[in-house]
Amino acid sequence: MSTSCWRAQLGRFGGLTTKTQKTDRNRVNYQIRVPEIRVIDDDGEQLGILTPDEARTIAEERGLDLVEVAPNAKPPVCRIMDFGKFQYERSKRAAAARKTQTTIKTITLRPKTDTHDLETKLKHARKFLKEGNRVKFVMRLRGRERANPRMWGDKLDEIIAALVDCSQVTQKPMTEGRAITAQVEPKVAAVPEA
């Protein structure tokens, strides 16, 4: 096995790390090895610039950890806190951010999609819009269908018009290669005036 091959295998399984890989970890307690740090206590007050040993002693007296929160500052900023609680709150914030993220759901059509199938796809689109997701319609064209894209764009307009009660158009039908695409998003609830 060549050298580059085994390096790739180790890198794939986490055995090797490169300098370009960014770690999202905070250094804690004895991992902090700089000569001076700016310390903030658990109440948010600055204790000043101390050595890591002095700061660790203060943290241990309070039953907490010394956590590096701003490693790029001069000197690095460390905070005395409960590291387990800090990690838990960070994971909760990340989960909430993922939860509020809107996704784009794609519904693929053909120009000669039957009316019953079209109704089913519109029902799915309504469900996606009620969940707060954007919906992208993609109408794939083949052969002679590509000769008259305007006709199929008009058909896509009719499909979008059927969803006008619960959506608003963010991208009108446009040709992209061998397909015509359009995008809608949930309608913003009208704010009542006081």
Secondary structure, DSSP 8 states (H G I E B T S, - for coil): --HHHHHHHHHHTTS---TTS------BGGG---S-EEEE-TTS-EEEEE-HHHHHHHHHHTT-EEEEEETTSSS-EEEEE-HHHHHHHHHHHHHHHHHH---EEEEEE-TT--HHHHHHHHHHHHHHHHTT-EEEEEEE--GGGGG-HHHHHHHHHHHHHTTTTTEEEEEEEEEETTEEEEEEEE--------
